[in-house]
Amino acid sequence: MAEMAASPTSNMKNNDSGILPQAGSLVSQLREMKEQPAFRRALPTILAAAVTVVGLFAYFVMQQPSRTTLFASLPESEKSRVLDALKNSGVDVALDPTTGDVMVPTDDYHSSRIMLAAQGLPTVVPAGYDNLDSIQMGSSRSVEAMRLKQTQEMELARSIAEIDNVLSARVHLAIPEKEVFIRQESQPTASVFVQLAKGRVLGRTQVEAIIHLVSSSVPKLAKEDVSVIDHNGSLLSNSSHTKTGIMNNSELEHRVRMEDIYRSRIISLLTPIVGPGNINAQVNLDIDFTRSEITEEIVDPEGNALRSEQNTNDLTRERPAKGIPGAVANTPPQEPQLTLEQTEVGVSNDTLRSSSSSEVKNYEVSRTVSSTMKPSHRIQKINAAVLIRDEVIIDPETGAKTTLPMSEEMQLKIEKLVGDTIGIDVNRGDSLTVSSSTFIDTLEGVRTNWYETGWFRSTVNQFGMIVILGIIVLGIIRPLLSRILVPASAVTGVGMSDEDEIDLDTVEVGAGESLEDIKAKLKPKKQAISAEMLDTANTYDDKVAVIRMIVADESDRVANVFKSMLNKDMAS
């Protein structure tokens, strides 16, 4: 009973610690929070914020335009160019997160393709094998051959465009038709045009790779018949076998590389003996780059072999008469006839009429056919020169330096070592020269006087130009400008010195004189104009000019006059 009583208690404890009691406590806490006044006051604000967030999310989702794939399966290099061009044009371009294809809004699809086509994008040549699907049933053999050649050209262009520094490529194949006779059959040729990036060039190995790619893709196409041209019109390919015998770039590179190898061998061999920096070597190689193939057939007249044998044996027999007795049948022959007795059982005796036999034997003369191909890049002659620094001896007492030439024994030893290292063959015409001399450590410059230096000459030239310009400006241009431009003080009379002052009584104004006459009288002197001059002025403009001159000359007095006039008006 005790156990039975204990078990329900443990079950209740387990239930209390389960998920349901926790959920019930959470619900109760939410109810308590709901009953609080502060939560009730903030509940409308929370609901409004939630509705706003949901509405904004729905708005942005609905604003996303429908997109379509612009280009599919583009290389990464072309994809980056297309993205940059579309972004610069203001197109909302994006990439498919699954396939990585370029996607644009549906409304901008056609305009985007037109815009990219104007910029020459994408530069990737379309798949050539797609043209095979457009071949119709019943097409002629010439049309099929043309389509196949076009497909091959496009596929080769796509392969070449994948090379670094190549933006686009075009391939032209000239494949002749098959002839009945082999002698009349022509060999195919090919031309490759490559568009390179700005400031980029193709290396020799890359050009050779393009030539090898094209030649190996077309049957019976030799490497010498493939031409590669860049966008500048430069011929990048150079045949390895020139008909003119001129050494091309590959042959020259091979020669320079071999000479460097020989030179490094000599220096590495003699450096432990004479020390680093005390040796210099030069090697000149005469290399034969021609290729020759010799086919030789040797005939042995003494040796023969039976090739075929033919024997022929012909026998003609005549059977004896065995017909019905009669005059004709039983008439004996006129000629004597031999009979061949046959001992075989069951065979009757026949008369032998004729017999002939022949025998034919064919013999083959012994011969040997051999084909020998001489290797190219054969070294025909080696010319080497080795220069070694003379030994320097320093006197410990005086510190003087003396040079000691290399001994003959040492020279012969070095010649033997170098000759065995690079393979000198006297019978072939090779030559090796070993000599010693003093090396110049530092070059002493040539001393020149200070007045013969370049900076002094440039300074003198610049100073002379400045002096000449000053003379021209001060001596010619300035006087001309002073004569052409008249200062304003000469007209208005302002700025005259006290020495130019004259008495007003010395100026006589005649009847009928104009303002210009008065100015001419007052020009070299201090201008003193009085009110009487207004009476002599003929026109209204002259009077106005005289008044202006008076005001400019006697501004204080004129101001006082105007002040007195104003005071009188105010007083009245």
Protein Blocks (a to p, Z undefined) as FASTA:
>chain_A
ZZmmmmmmmmmmmmmmmmklmmmmmmmmmmmmmmpmklmmmmmmmmmmmmmmmmmmmmmm
mmpccdddfbghiafklmmmmmmmmmmnopacdddfklopacddfklmmmmmmmmmmnop
afbdcdfklmmmmpcghiafklmmmmmmmmmmmmmmmmmmmpghiabdcdddddddddfb
lklpccddddddddddehiacdfklmmmmmmmmmmmpghiafklpccddfkopafbdcfb
dfklpacfklmmmmmmmmmmmmmmmmmmmmmmnoghiaccdddddddfbdcddddddddf
kbccdfbdcdddddddddddfbdcdfklmpccfbdcdddddfbghiacdddfbdcddddd
ddddddddddddddehiafbdcddddddddddddfklopacdddddfklmmmmmmmmmmm
nopafknopacddddddddfbacdddddfklpmklmmmmmmmmmmmmmmmmmmmmmmmmm
mmmmccfklmnopoiafklpccfklpccdehiafklmmmmmmmpccdddfklmmmpmblm
lmmmmmmmmmmmmmmlmmmmmmmmmmmmmmZZ
